[in-house]
Amino acid sequence: MTTCKLDGFISFAHTLTIEPTGFDAWGASRWRYQLLAGDEVIFAGDDLTSPPRTTEDEAAVGALAFLTLREHDVEADYFTEHAYTPAQLEWRDAWAEDLSLAMYADDGSEVRSLARYRAD
């Protein structure tokens, strides 16, 4: 299990935990995740997949990309079809864009790993 403390570029710390849970029927890695804003659980689930041999740090980037989706990133009905709660939508509108900055290096390039935010 990997825990990433996402802080220093956003008003208050967020914590992303990711853990492998095995493989699906097609050989993709499956992941359990949890995203906290302070002490509040915003998202938790075990429905993420990635290519085999993806590291936890790489899977954390994929999880963060998924969890910080905004309205302009997806189809118009995405958030209603996926049953986002009012609290999740409020969090998305307030914090998703800022938190997505963790997926970029200081020079603006995309990162492949969240290892620099590891808390464990």
Biopython code that builds the backbone (N, CA, C, O; Angstrom):
import numpy as np
from Bio.PDB.StructureBuilder import StructureBuilder

atoms = [
    (1, "MET", "N", (0.845, -1.176, 0.000)),
    (1, "MET", "CA", (0.000, 0.000, 0.000)),
    (1, "MET", "C", (0.889, 1.236, 0.000)),
    (1, "MET", "O", (1.908, 1.282, 0.689)),
    (2, "THR", "N", (0.493, 2.238, -0.780)),
    (2, "THR", "CA", (1.223, 3.497, -0.860)),
    (2, "THR", "C", (0.302, 4.636, -0.443)),
    (2, "THR", "O", (-0.857, 4.705, -0.853)),
    (3, "THR", "N", (0.842, 5.520, 0.377)),
    (3, "THR", "CA", (0.121, 6.711, 0.802)),
    (3, "THR", "C", (0.886, 7.926, 0.320)),
    (3, "THR", "O", (2.086, 8.056, 0.561)),
    (4, "CYS", "N", (0.179, 8.818, -0.365)),
    (4, "CYS", "CA", (0.768, 10.058, -0.875)),
    (4, "CYS", "C", (0.128, 11.230, -0.162)),
    (4, "CYS", "O", (-1.095, 11.368, -0.153)),
    (5, "LYS", "N", (0.946, 12.069, 0.431)),
    (5, "LYS", "CA", (0.491, 13.300, 1.081)),
    (5, "LYS", "C", (0.641, 14.419, 0.059)),
    (5, "LYS", "O", (1.754, 14.852, -0.240)),
    (6, "LEU", "N", (-0.472, 14.878, -0.468)),
    (6, "LEU", "CA", (-0.482, 15.901, -1.511)),
    (6, "LEU", "C", (-0.659, 17.255, -0.835)),
    (6, "LEU", "O", (-1.765, 17.644, -0.462)),
    (7, "ASP", "N", (0.451, 17.956, -0.688)),
    (7, "ASP", "CA", (0.458, 19.191, 0.091)),
    (7, "ASP", "C", (1.555, 20.105, -0.430)),
    (7, "ASP", "O", (2.443, 19.666, -1.161)),
    (8, "GLY", "N", (1.492, 21.374, -0.055)),
    (8, "GLY", "CA", (2.518, 22.320, -0.423)),
    (8, "GLY", "C", (2.180, 23.130, -1.660)),
    (8, "GLY", "O", (2.864, 24.108, -1.959)),
    (9, "PHE", "N", (1.138, 22.743, -2.387)),
    (9, "PHE", "CA", (0.734, 23.461, -3.590)),
    (9, "PHE", "C", (-0.776, 23.698, -3.580)),
    (9, "PHE", "O", (-1.336, 24.219, -4.544)),
    (10, "ILE", "N", (-1.423, 23.313, -2.490)),
    (10, "ILE", "CA", (-2.874, 23.417, -2.334)),
    (10, "ILE", "C", (-3.142, 23.908, -0.919)),
    (10, "ILE", "O", (-2.301, 23.726, -0.038)),
    (11, "SER", "N", (-4.280, 24.518, -0.686)),
    (11, "SER", "CA", (-4.572, 25.173, 0.599)),
    (11, "SER", "C", (-4.501, 24.246, 1.806)),
    (11, "SER", "O", (-4.078, 24.669, 2.882)),
    (12, "PHE", "N", (-4.905, 22.996, 1.647)),
    (12, "PHE", "CA", (-4.774, 22.043, 2.750)),
    (12, "PHE", "C", (-4.491, 20.656, 2.189)),
    (12, "PHE", "O", (-4.808, 20.351, 1.040)),
    (13, "ALA", "N", (-3.898, 19.844, 3.012)),
    (13, "ALA", "CA", (-3.411, 18.534, 2.573)),
    (13, "ALA", "C", (-4.541, 17.595, 2.162)),
    (13, "ALA", "O", (-5.607, 17.549, 2.775)),
    (14, "HIS", "N", (-4.262, 16.863, 1.116)),
    (14, "HIS", "CA", (-5.084, 15.745, 0.678)),
    (14, "HIS", "C", (-4.206, 14.500, 0.769)),
    (14, "HIS", "O", (-2.990, 14.579, 0.593)),
    (15, "THR", "N", (-4.813, 13.374, 1.039)),
    (15, "THR", "CA", (-4.077, 12.124, 1.150)),
    (15, "THR", "C", (-4.692, 11.104, 0.203)),
    (15, "THR", "O", (-5.897, 10.855, 0.233)),
    (16, "LEU", "N", (-3.850, 10.520, -0.634)),
    (16, "LEU", "CA", (-4.272, 9.482, -1.565)),
    (16, "LEU", "C", (-3.584, 8.182, -1.163)),
    (16, "LEU", "O", (-2.359, 8.115, -1.053)),
    (17, "THR", "N", (-4.392, 7.164, -0.950)),
    (17, "THR", "CA", (-3.868, 5.832, -0.645)),
    (17, "THR", "C", (-4.255, 4.910, -1.785)),
    (17, "THR", "O", (-5.392, 4.927, -2.257)),
    (18, "ILE", "N", (-3.294, 4.103, -2.223)),
    (18, "ILE", "CA", (-3.553, 3.154, -3.312)),
    (18, "ILE", "C", (-2.935, 1.816, -2.947)),
    (18, "ILE", "O", (-1.853, 1.749, -2.363)),
    (19, "GLU", "N", (-3.644, 0.751, -3.303)),
    (19, "GLU", "CA", (-3.203, -0.592, -2.918)),
    (19, "GLU", "C", (-3.619, -1.590, -3.992)),
    (19, "GLU", "O", (-4.760, -1.560, -4.452)),
    (20, "PRO", "N", (-2.711, -2.472, -4.395)),
    (20, "PRO", "CA", (-3.090, -3.484, -5.395)),
    (20, "PRO", "C", (-4.033, -4.516, -4.781)),
    (20, "PRO", "O", (-3.904, -4.881, -3.613)),
    (21, "THR", "N", (-4.984, -4.976, -5.594)),
    (21, "THR", "CA", (-5.917, -5.996, -5.100)),
    (21, "THR", "C", (-5.907, -7.251, -5.961)),
    (21, "THR", "O", (-6.696, -8.166, -5.726)),
    (22, "GLY", "N", (-5.026, -7.307, -6.954)),
    (22, "GLY", "CA", (-4.956, -8.485, -7.814)),
    (22, "GLY", "C", (-5.100, -8.104, -9.267)),
    (22, "GLY", "O", (-4.724, -7.008, -9.683)),
    (23, "PHE", "N", (-5.655, -9.039, -10.040)),
    (23, "PHE", "CA", (-5.778, -8.862, -11.487)),
    (23, "PHE", "C", (-7.198, -9.175, -11.924)),
    (23, "PHE", "O", (-7.888, -9.975, -11.292)),
    (24, "ASP", "N", (-7.633, -8.543, -13.009)),
    (24, "ASP", "CA", (-8.945, -8.876, -13.549)),
    (24, "ASP", "C", (-8.803, -10.057, -14.511)),
    (24, "ASP", "O", (-7.713, -10.603, -14.683)),
    (25, "ALA", "N", (-9.901, -10.438, -15.125)),
    (25, "ALA", "CA", (-9.914, -11.615, -16.004)),
    (25, "ALA", "C", (-9.033, -11.452, -17.235)),
    (25, "ALA", "O", (-8.673, -12.448, -17.864)),
    (26, "TRP", "N", (-8.676, -10.217, -17.595)),
    (26, "TRP", "CA", (-7.858, -9.963, -18.779)),
    (26, "TRP", "C", (-6.401, -9.669, -18.420)),
    (26, "TRP", "O", (-5.607, -9.335, -19.300)),
    (27, "GLY", "N", (-6.042, -9.788, -17.149)),
    (27, "GLY", "CA", (-4.663, -9.590, -16.727)),
    (27, "GLY", "C", (-4.305, -8.188, -16.296)),
    (27, "GLY", "O", (-3.153, -7.934, -15.946)),
    (28, "ALA", "N", (-5.254, -7.269, -16.310)),
    (28, "ALA", "CA", (-4.982, -5.900, -15.847)),
    (28, "ALA", "C", (-4.891, -5.883, -14.321)),
    (28, "ALA", "O", (-5.590, -6.635, -13.643)),
    (29, "SER", "N", (-4.043, -5.038, -13.798)),
    (29, "SER", "CA", (-3.933, -4.876, -12.353)),
    (29, "SER", "C", (-5.159, -4.140, -11.836)),
    (29, "SER", "O", (-5.654, -3.216, -12.482)),
    (30, "ARG", "N", (-5.647, -4.550, -10.673)),
    (30, "ARG", "CA", (-6.774, -3.879, -10.016)),
    (30, "ARG", "C", (-6.250, -3.156, -8.785)),
    (30, "ARG", "O", (-5.297, -3.596, -8.141)),
    (31, "TRP", "N", (-6.906, -2.017, -8.468)),
    (31, "TRP", "CA", (-6.440, -1.155, -7.385)),
    (31, "TRP", "C", (-7.577, -0.691, -6.485)),
    (31, "TRP", "O", (-8.676, -0.384, -6.946)),
    (32, "ARG", "N", (-7.282, -0.649, -5.184)),
    (32, "ARG", "CA", (-8.161, -0.023, -4.191)),
    (32, "ARG", "C", (-7.583, 1.362, -3.917)),
    (32, "ARG", "O", (-6.364, 1.527, -3.873)),
    (33, "TYR", "N", (-8.439, 2.347, -3.734)),
    (33, "TYR", "CA", (-7.972, 3.718, -3.525)),
    (33, "TYR", "C", (-8.853, 4.431, -2.506)),
    (33, "TYR", "O", (-9.997, 4.048, -2.263)),
    (34, "GLN", "N", (-8.287, 5.470, -1.923)),
    (34, "GLN", "CA", (-9.033, 6.356, -1.041)),
    (34, "GLN", "C", (-8.408, 7.744, -1.140)),
    (34, "GLN", "O", (-7.187, 7.886, -1.084)),
    (35, "LEU", "N", (-9.244, 8.757, -1.286)),
    (35, "LEU", "CA", (-8.784, 10.135, -1.311)),
    (35, "LEU", "C", (-9.449, 10.879, -0.169)),
    (35, "LEU", "O", (-10.674, 10.930, -0.065)),
    (36, "LEU", "N", (-8.611, 11.457, 0.688)),
    (36, "LEU", "CA", (-9.103, 12.261, 1.808)),
    (36, "LEU", "C", (-8.756, 13.720, 1.597)),
    (36, "LEU", "O", (-7.662, 14.044, 1.135)),
    (37, "ALA", "N", (-9.687, 14.603, 1.936)),
    (37, "ALA", "CA", (-9.452, 16.042, 1.994)),
    (37, "ALA", "C", (-9.424, 16.365, 3.479)),
    (37, "ALA", "O", (-10.466, 16.407, 4.134)),
    (38, "GLY", "N", (-8.220, 16.593, 4.008)),
    (38, "GLY", "CA", (-8.090, 16.666, 5.463)),
    (38, "GLY", "C", (-8.407, 15.296, 6.019)),
    (38, "GLY", "O", (-7.734, 14.320, 5.688)),
    (39, "ASP", "N", (-9.436, 15.209, 6.869)),
    (39, "ASP", "CA", (-9.863, 13.924, 7.443)),
    (39, "ASP", "C", (-11.113, 13.362, 6.771)),
    (39, "ASP", "O", (-11.584, 12.287, 7.144)),
    (40, "GLU", "N", (-11.657, 14.076, 5.782)),
    (40, "GLU", "CA", (-12.903, 13.672, 5.147)),
    (40, "GLU", "C", (-12.640, 12.790, 3.933)),
    (40, "GLU", "O", (-11.887, 13.167, 3.036)),
    (41, "VAL", "N", (-13.262, 11.617, 3.909)),
    (41, "VAL", "CA", (-13.159, 10.729, 2.759)),
    (41, "VAL", "C", (-13.997, 11.319, 1.626)),
    (41, "VAL", "O", (-15.205, 11.511, 1.768)),
    (42, "ILE", "N", (-13.344, 11.602, 0.508)),
    (42, "ILE", "CA", (-14.031, 12.134, -0.661)),
    (42, "ILE", "C", (-14.377, 11.001, -1.618)),
    (42, "ILE", "O", (-15.508, 10.916, -2.096)),
    (43, "PHE", "N", (-13.422, 10.141, -1.898)),
    (43, "PHE", "CA", (-13.631, 8.999, -2.777)),
    (43, "PHE", "C", (-12.974, 7.778, -2.153)),
    (43, "PHE", "O", (-11.932, 7.878, -1.506)),
    (44, "ALA", "N", (-13.598, 6.630, -2.358)),
    (44, "ALA", "CA", (-13.014, 5.348, -1.957)),
    (44, "ALA", "C", (-13.614, 4.291, -2.874)),
    (44, "ALA", "O", (-14.803, 4.330, -3.189)),
    (45, "GLY", "N", (-12.793, 3.364, -3.289)),
    (45, "GLY", "CA", (-13.296, 2.302, -4.146)),
    (45, "GLY", "C", (-12.222, 1.297, -4.477)),
    (45, "GLY", "O", (-11.080, 1.418, -4.035)),
    (46, "ASP", "N", (-12.599, 0.301, -5.261)),
    (46, "ASP", "CA", (-11.655, -0.731, -5.690)),
    (46, "ASP", "C", (-11.867, -1.072, -7.157)),
    (46, "ASP", "O", (-11.689, -2.216, -7.575)),
    (47, "ASP", "N", (-12.251, -0.062, -7.935)),
    (47, "ASP", "CA", (-12.645, -0.291, -9.316)),
    (47, "ASP", "C", (-11.673, 0.249, -10.357)),
    (47, "ASP", "O", (-12.028, 0.357, -11.530)),
    (48, "LEU", "N", (-10.465, 0.587, -9.954)),
    (48, "LEU", "CA", (-9.485, 1.078, -10.924)),
    (48, "LEU", "C", (-8.657, -0.074, -11.468)),
    (48, "LEU", "O", (-8.355, -1.029, -10.753)),
    (49, "THR", "N", (-8.293, 0.025, -12.746)),
    (49, "THR", "CA", (-7.403, -0.961, -13.365)),
    (49, "THR", "C", (-6.271, -0.229, -14.075)),
    (49, "THR", "O", (-6.372, 0.955, -14.396)),
    (50, "SER", "N", (-5.204, -0.959, -14.306)),
    (50, "SER", "CA", (-4.047, -0.428, -15.032)),
    (50, "SER", "C", (-3.366, -1.582, -15.743)),
    (50, "SER", "O", (-3.667, -2.746, -15.476)),
    (51, "PRO", "N", (-2.443, -1.264, -16.651)),
    (51, "PRO", "CA", (-1.693, -2.348, -17.293)),
    (51, "PRO", "C", (-0.923, -3.164, -16.248)),
    (51, "PRO", "O", (-0.564, -2.635, -15.196)),
    (52, "PRO", "N", (-0.667, -4.443, -16.530)),
    (52, "PRO", "CA", (0.138, -5.257, -15.618)),
    (52, "PRO", "C", (1.504, -4.608, -15.372)),
    (52, "PRO", "O", (2.016, -3.882, -16.224)),
    (53, "ARG", "N", (2.071, -4.868, -14.231)),
    (53, "ARG", "CA", (3.397, -4.377, -13.831)),
    (53, "ARG", "C", (3.434, -2.868, -13.577)),
    (53, "ARG", "O", (4.516, -2.290, -13.481)),
    (54, "THR", "N", (2.283, -2.230, -13.467)),
    (54, "THR", "CA", (2.240, -0.823, -13.077)),
    (54, "THR", "C", (2.635, -0.740, -11.610)),
    (54, "THR", "O", (2.130, -1.506, -10.789)),
    (55, "THR", "N", (3.526, 0.173, -11.273)),
    (55, "THR", "CA", (3.915, 0.331, -9.873)),
    (55, "THR", "C", (2.824, 1.079, -9.108)),
    (55, "THR", "O", (1.938, 1.679, -9.716)),
    (56, "GLU", "N", (2.886, 1.046, -7.790)),
    (56, "GLU", "CA", (1.922, 1.778, -6.976)),
    (56, "GLU", "C", (2.030, 3.281, -7.230)),
    (56, "GLU", "O", (1.016, 3.976, -7.286)),
    (57, "ASP", "N", (3.253, 3.782, -7.384)),
    (57, "ASP", "CA", (3.438, 5.214, -7.646)),
    (57, "ASP", "C", (2.850, 5.620, -8.989)),
    (57, "ASP", "O", (2.294, 6.711, -9.118)),
    (58, "GLU", "N", (2.966, 4.750, -9.994)),
    (58, "GLU", "CA", (2.365, 5.016, -11.305)),
    (58, "GLU", "C", (0.849, 4.914, -11.230)),
    (58, "GLU", "O", (0.138, 5.728, -11.820)),
    (59, "ALA", "N", (0.351, 3.911, -10.503)),
    (59, "ALA", "CA", (-1.097, 3.761, -10.346)),
    (59, "ALA", "C", (-1.697, 4.954, -9.610)),
    (59, "ALA", "O", (-2.840, 5.334, -9.866)),
    (60, "ALA", "N", (-0.930, 5.543, -8.699)),
    (60, "ALA", "CA", (-1.410, 6.719, -7.972)),
    (60, "ALA", "C", (-1.669, 7.881, -8.925)),
    (60, "ALA", "O", (-2.635, 8.621, -8.740)),
    (61, "VAL", "N", (-0.823, 8.054, -9.942)),
    (61, "VAL", "CA", (-1.049, 9.112, -10.938)),
    (61, "VAL", "C", (-2.361, 8.840, -11.678)),
    (61, "VAL", "O", (-3.169, 9.749, -11.871)),
    (62, "GLY", "N", (-2.566, 7.599, -12.088)),
    (62, "GLY", "CA", (-3.804, 7.246, -12.783)),
    (62, "GLY", "C", (-5.025, 7.467, -11.911)),
    (62, "GLY", "O", (-6.047, 7.970, -12.379)),
    (63, "ALA", "N", (-4.922, 7.093, -10.645)),
    (63, "ALA", "CA", (-6.039, 7.307, -9.718)),
    (63, "ALA", "C", (-6.323, 8.795, -9.562)),
    (63, "ALA", "O", (-7.480, 9.214, -9.589)),
    (64, "LEU", "N", (-5.279, 9.589, -9.402)),
    (64, "LEU", "CA", (-5.468, 11.027, -9.223)),
    (64, "LEU", "C", (-6.082, 11.660, -10.481)),
    (64, "LEU", "O", (-6.940, 12.538, -10.385)),
    (65, "ALA", "N", (-5.639, 11.211, -11.646)),
    (65, "ALA", "CA", (-6.213, 11.727, -12.892)),
    (65, "ALA", "C", (-7.712, 11.423, -12.954)),
    (65, "ALA", "O", (-8.505, 12.272, -13.363)),
    (66, "PHE", "N", (-8.089, 10.235, -12.557)),
    (66, "PHE", "CA", (-9.493, 9.826, -12.547)),
    (66, "PHE", "C", (-10.289, 10.624, -11.509)),
    (66, "PHE", "O", (-11.391, 11.090, -11.796)),
    (67, "LEU", "N", (-9.737, 10.779, -10.320)),
    (67, "LEU", "CA", (-10.466, 11.423, -9.223)),
    (67, "LEU", "C", (-10.568, 12.936, -9.367)),
    (67, "LEU", "O", (-11.406, 13.563, -8.718)),
    (68, "THR", "N", (-9.724, 13.532, -10.212)),
    (68, "THR", "CA", (-9.770, 14.980, -10.386)),
    (68, "THR", "C", (-10.411, 15.387, -11.717)),
    (68, "THR", "O", (-10.211, 16.508, -12.185)),
    (69, "LEU", "N", (-11.177, 14.484, -12.323)),
    (69, "LEU", "CA", (-11.902, 14.835, -13.538)),
    (69, "LEU", "C", (-12.832, 16.014, -13.265)),
    (69, "LEU", "O", (-13.452, 16.102, -12.205)),
    (70, "ARG", "N", (-12.916, 16.912, -14.236)),
    (70, "ARG", "CA", (-13.813, 18.061, -14.122)),
    (70, "ARG", "C", (-14.820, 18.033, -15.262)),
    (70, "ARG", "O", (-14.709, 17.216, -16.176)),
    (71, "GLU", "N", (-15.780, 18.909, -15.208)),
    (71, "GLU", "CA", (-16.869, 18.908, -16.195)),
    (71, "GLU", "C", (-16.373, 18.961, -17.633)),
    (71, "GLU", "O", (-16.905, 18.251, -18.486)),
    (72, "HIS", "N", (-15.386, 19.770, -17.920)),
    (72, "HIS", "CA", (-14.908, 19.895, -19.302)),
    (72, "HIS", "C", (-14.050, 18.710, -19.756)),
    (72, "HIS", "O", (-13.664, 18.639, -20.922)),
    (73, "ASP", "N", (-13.752, 17.782, -18.845)),
    (73, "ASP", "CA", (-12.919, 16.621, -19.175)),
    (73, "ASP", "C", (-13.720, 15.439, -19.713)),
    (73, "ASP", "O", (-13.160, 14.543, -20.345)),
    (74, "VAL", "N", (-15.023, 15.434, -19.464)),
    (74, "VAL", "CA", (-15.859, 14.271, -19.771)),
    (74, "VAL", "C", (-17.181, 14.701, -20.409)),
    (74, "VAL", "O", (-17.470, 15.892, -20.521)),
    (75, "GLU", "N", (-17.974, 13.717, -20.825)),
    (75, "GLU", "CA", (-19.290, 13.987, -21.397)),
    (75, "GLU", "C", (-20.160, 14.719, -20.373)),
    (75, "GLU", "O", (-19.931, 14.631, -19.167)),
    (76, "ALA", "N", (-21.151, 15.436, -20.874)),
    (76, "ALA", "CA", (-21.997, 16.277, -20.026)),
    (76, "ALA", "C", (-22.692, 15.508, -18.903)),
    (76, "ALA", "O", (-22.874, 16.054, -17.815)),
    (77, "ASP", "N", (-23.084, 14.256, -19.140)),
    (77, "ASP", "CA", (-23.832, 13.505, -18.126)),
    (77, "ASP", "C", (-22.968, 12.555, -17.291)),
    (77, "ASP", "O", (-23.504, 11.755, -16.525)),
    (78, "TYR", "N", (-21.656, 12.632, -17.426)),
    (78, "TYR", "CA", (-20.753, 11.712, -16.734)),
    (78, "TYR", "C", (-20.993, 11.687, -15.225)),
    (78, "TYR", "O", (-21.126, 10.612, -14.639)),
    (79, "PHE", "N", (-21.049, 12.850, -14.596)),
    (79, "PHE", "CA", (-21.133, 12.905, -13.137)),
    (79, "PHE", "C", (-22.484, 12.440, -12.606)),
    (79, "PHE", "O", (-22.557, 11.930, -11.487)),
    (80, "THR", "N", (-23.551, 12.602, -13.378)),
    (80, "THR", "CA", (-24.843, 12.082, -12.941)),
    (80, "THR", "C", (-24.936, 10.581, -13.201)),
    (80, "THR", "O", (-25.483, 9.843, -12.381)),
    (81, "GLU", "N", (-24.407, 10.128, -14.331)),
    (81, "GLU", "CA", (-24.423, 8.692, -14.631)),
    (81, "GLU", "C", (-23.612, 7.888, -13.628)),
    (81, "GLU", "O", (-23.947, 6.738, -13.343)),
    (82, "HIS", "N", (-22.560, 8.470, -13.095)),
    (82, "HIS", "CA", (-21.709, 7.761, -12.146)),
    (82, "HIS", "C", (-22.065, 8.067, -10.697)),
    (82, "HIS", "O", (-21.308, 7.742, -9.782)),
    (83, "ALA", "N", (-23.201, 8.684, -10.497)),
    (83, "ALA", "CA", (-23.786, 8.900, -9.169)),
    (83, "ALA", "C", (-22.842, 9.583, -8.181)),
    (83, "ALA", "O", (-22.689, 9.131, -7.046)),
    (84, "TYR", "N", (-22.220, 10.657, -8.610)),
    (84, "TYR", "CA", (-21.423, 11.456, -7.683)),
    (84, "TYR", "C", (-22.356, 12.058, -6.642)),
    (84, "TYR", "O", (-23.460, 12.497, -6.966)),
    (85, "THR", "N", (-21.913, 12.076, -5.408)),
    (85, "THR", "CA", (-22.724, 12.667, -4.347)),
    (85, "THR", "C", (-22.609, 14.188, -4.416)),
    (85, "THR", "O", (-21.681, 14.709, -5.036)),
    (86, "PRO", "N", (-23.537, 14.904, -3.790)),
    (86, "PRO", "CA", (-23.400, 16.364, -3.743)),
    (86, "PRO", "C", (-22.077, 16.800, -3.114)),
    (86, "PRO", "O", (-21.486, 17.787, -3.553)),
    (87, "ALA", "N", (-21.607, 16.089, -2.103)),
    (87, "ALA", "CA", (-20.323, 16.431, -1.463)),
    (87, "ALA", "C", (-19.156, 16.230, -2.428)),
    (87, "ALA", "O", (-18.220, 17.029, -2.441)),
    (88, "GLN", "N", (-19.203, 15.175, -3.229)),
    (88, "GLN", "CA", (-18.138, 14.939, -4.208)),
    (88, "GLN", "C", (-18.142, 16.014, -5.293)),
    (88, "GLN", "O", (-17.080, 16.467, -5.720)),
    (89, "LEU", "N", (-19.321, 16.420, -5.737)),
    (89, "LEU", "CA", (-19.408, 17.479, -6.734)),
    (89, "LEU", "C", (-18.912, 18.808, -6.172)),
    (89, "LEU", "O", (-18.230, 19.564, -6.864)),
    (90, "GLU", "N", (-19.252, 19.085, -4.930)),
    (90, "GLU", "CA", (-18.768, 20.309, -4.287)),
    (90, "GLU", "C", (-17.247, 20.281, -4.172)),
    (90, "GLU", "O", (-16.585, 21.283, -4.442)),
    (91, "TRP", "N", (-16.686, 19.128, -3.768)),
    (91, "TRP", "CA", (-15.231, 18.986, -3.673)),
    (91, "TRP", "C", (-14.604, 19.180, -5.058)),
    (91, "TRP", "O", (-13.617, 19.901, -5.198)),
    (92, "ARG", "N", (-15.173, 18.540, -6.069)),
    (92, "ARG", "CA", (-14.655, 18.657, -7.437)),
    (92, "ARG", "C", (-14.561, 20.123, -7.861)),
    (92, "ARG", "O", (-13.540, 20.566, -8.387)),
    (93, "ASP", "N", (-15.632, 20.859, -7.624)),
    (93, "ASP", "CA", (-15.663, 22.256, -8.052)),
    (93, "ASP", "C", (-14.665, 23.122, -7.286)),
    (93, "ASP", "O", (-14.135, 24.092, -7.827)),
    (94, "ALA", "N", (-14.413, 22.769, -6.027)),
    (94, "ALA", "CA", (-13.509, 23.569, -5.199)),
    (94, "ALA", "C", (-12.045, 23.166, -5.322)),
    (94, "ALA", "O", (-11.171, 24.030, -5.260)),
    (95, "TRP", "N", (-11.748, 21.862, -5.498)),
    (95, "TRP", "CA", (-10.376, 21.391, -5.325)),
    (95, "TRP", "C", (-9.775, 20.564, -6.447)),
    (95, "TRP", "O", (-8.551, 20.449, -6.510)),
    (96, "ALA", "N", (-10.560, 19.990, -7.324)),
    (96, "ALA", "CA", (-10.017, 19.057, -8.331)),
    (96, "ALA", "C", (-8.939, 19.694, -9.192)),
    (96, "ALA", "O", (-7.896, 19.084, -9.426)),
    (97, "GLU", "N", (-9.174, 20.897, -9.662)),
    (97, "GLU", "CA", (-8.184, 21.534, -10.538)),
    (97, "GLU", "C", (-6.866, 21.764, -9.807)),
    (97, "GLU", "O", (-5.800, 21.468, -10.347)),
    (98, "ASP", "N", (-6.929, 22.289, -8.584)),
    (98, "ASP", "CA", (-5.702, 22.527, -7.810)),
    (98, "ASP", "C", (-4.976, 21.218, -7.507)),
    (98, "ASP", "O", (-3.754, 21.139, -7.633)),
    (99, "LEU", "N", (-5.731, 20.186, -7.105)),
    (99, "LEU", "CA", (-5.095, 18.919, -6.754)),
    (99, "LEU", "C", (-4.455, 18.256, -7.966)),
    (99, "LEU", "O", (-3.464, 17.540, -7.828)),
    (100, "SER", "N", (-5.003, 18.483, -9.134)),
    (100, "SER", "CA", (-4.428, 17.873, -10.338)),
    (100, "SER", "C", (-3.018, 18.391, -10.623)),
    (100, "SER", "O", (-2.293, 17.781, -11.409)),
    (101, "LEU", "N", (-2.618, 19.485, -10.011)),
    (101, "LEU", "CA", (-1.258, 20.003, -10.199)),
    (101, "LEU", "C", (-0.193, 19.014, -9.736)),
    (101, "LEU", "O", (0.951, 19.095, -10.182)),
    (102, "ALA", "N", (-0.542, 18.093, -8.860)),
    (102, "ALA", "CA", (0.410, 17.073, -8.397)),
    (102, "ALA", "C", (0.885, 16.186, -9.542)),
    (102, "ALA", "O", (1.911, 15.516, -9.423)),
    (103, "MET", "N", (0.150, 16.177, -10.641)),
    (103, "MET", "CA", (0.506, 15.326, -11.772)),
    (103, "MET", "C", (1.493, 15.995, -12.722)),
    (103, "MET", "O", (1.767, 15.476, -13.804)),
    (104, "TYR", "N", (2.029, 17.152, -12.314)),
    (104, "TYR", "CA", (2.974, 17.895, -13.152)),
    (104, "TYR", "C", (4.237, 18.235, -12.370)),
    (104, "TYR", "O", (4.179, 18.570, -11.187)),
    (105, "ALA", "N", (5.356, 18.145, -13.035)),
    (105, "ALA", "CA", (6.642, 18.513, -12.444)),
    (105, "ALA", "C", (6.756, 20.039, -12.407)),
    (105, "ALA", "O", (5.924, 20.745, -12.978)),
    (106, "ASP", "N", (7.773, 20.530, -11.744)),
    (106, "ASP", "CA", (7.988, 21.975, -11.641)),
    (106, "ASP", "C", (8.144, 22.640, -13.007)),
    (106, "ASP", "O", (7.810, 23.814, -13.172)),
    (107, "ASP", "N", (8.651, 21.889, -13.985)),
    (107, "ASP", "CA", (8.835, 22.463, -15.325)),
    (107, "ASP", "C", (7.574, 22.341, -16.196)),
    (107, "ASP", "O", (7.601, 22.708, -17.371)),
    (108, "GLY", "N", (6.483, 21.833, -15.634)),
    (108, "GLY", "CA", (5.224, 21.716, -16.355)),
    (108, "GLY", "C", (5.019, 20.403, -17.081)),
    (108, "GLY", "O", (3.945, 20.167, -17.634)),
    (109, "SER", "N", (6.026, 19.544, -17.090)),
    (109, "SER", "CA", (5.878, 18.252, -17.752)),
    (109, "SER", "C", (5.047, 17.300, -16.880)),
    (109, "SER", "O", (5.032, 17.418, -15.655)),
    (110, "GLU", "N", (4.364, 16.364, -17.527)),
    (110, "GLU", "CA", (3.567, 15.382, -16.802)),
    (110, "GLU", "C", (4.488, 14.387, -16.107)),
    (110, "GLU", "O", (5.523, 13.999, -16.648)),
    (111, "VAL", "N", (4.102, 13.983, -14.911)),
    (111, "VAL", "CA", (4.875, 12.981, -14.174)),
    (111, "VAL", "C", (4.244, 11.605, -14.380)),
    (111, "VAL", "O", (3.043, 11.496, -14.630)),
    (112, "ARG", "N", (5.047, 10.577, -14.276)),
    (112, "ARG", "CA", (4.563, 9.198, -14.409)),
    (112, "ARG", "C", (4.392, 8.539, -13.053)),
    (112, "ARG", "O", (3.913, 7.408, -12.963)),
    (113, "SER", "N", (4.785, 9.251, -11.984)),
    (113, "SER", "CA", (4.796, 8.671, -10.658)),
    (113, "SER", "C", (4.525, 9.763, -9.622)),
    (113, "SER", "O", (4.897, 10.920, -9.816)),
    (114, "LEU", "N", (3.881, 9.386, -8.534)),
    (114, "LEU", "CA", (3.693, 10.318, -7.415)),
    (114, "LEU", "C", (4.660, 10.005, -6.278)),
    (114, "LEU", "O", (4.385, 10.337, -5.125)),
    (115, "ALA", "N", (5.782, 9.375, -6.587)),
    (115, "ALA", "CA", (6.758, 8.984, -5.568)),
    (115, "ALA", "C", (7.226, 10.163, -4.710)),
    (115, "ALA", "O", (7.515, 9.986, -3.527)),
    (116, "ARG", "N", (7.302, 11.348, -5.290)),
    (116, "ARG", "CA", (7.774, 12.501, -4.515)),
    (116, "ARG", "C", (6.825, 12.888, -3.392)),
    (116, "ARG", "O", (7.205, 13.640, -2.494)),
    (117, "TYR", "N", (5.584, 12.379, -3.430)),
    (117, "TYR", "CA", (4.607, 12.682, -2.390)),
    (117, "TYR", "C", (4.404, 11.532, -1.397)),
    (117, "TYR", "O", (3.542, 11.610, -0.521)),
    (118, "ARG", "N", (5.196, 10.472, -1.536)),
    (118, "ARG", "CA", (5.040, 9.317, -0.639)),
    (118, "ARG", "C", (5.160, 9.730, 0.820)),
    (118, "ARG", "O", (6.071, 10.463, 1.204)),
    (119, "ALA", "N", (4.228, 9.247, 1.618)),
    (119, "ALA", "CA", (4.247, 9.524, 3.051)),
    (119, "ALA", "C", (4.698, 8.300, 3.845)),
    (119, "ALA", "O", (4.939, 8.392, 5.049)),
    (120, "ASP", "N", (4.813, 7.156, 3.171)),
    (120, "ASP", "CA", (5.189, 5.933, 3.892)),
    (120, "ASP", "C", (6.617, 5.514, 3.608)),
    (120, "ASP", "O", (7.082, 4.505, 4.139)),
]
sb = StructureBuilder()
sb.init_structure("model")
sb.init_model(0)
sb.init_chain("A")
sb.init_seg("    ")
for serial, (resi, resn, name, xyz) in enumerate(atoms, 1):
    if name == "N":
        sb.init_residue(resn, " ", resi, " ")
    sb.init_atom(name, np.array(xyz, "f"), 0.0, 1.0, " ", f" {name:<3s}", serial, name[0])
structure = sb.get_structure()
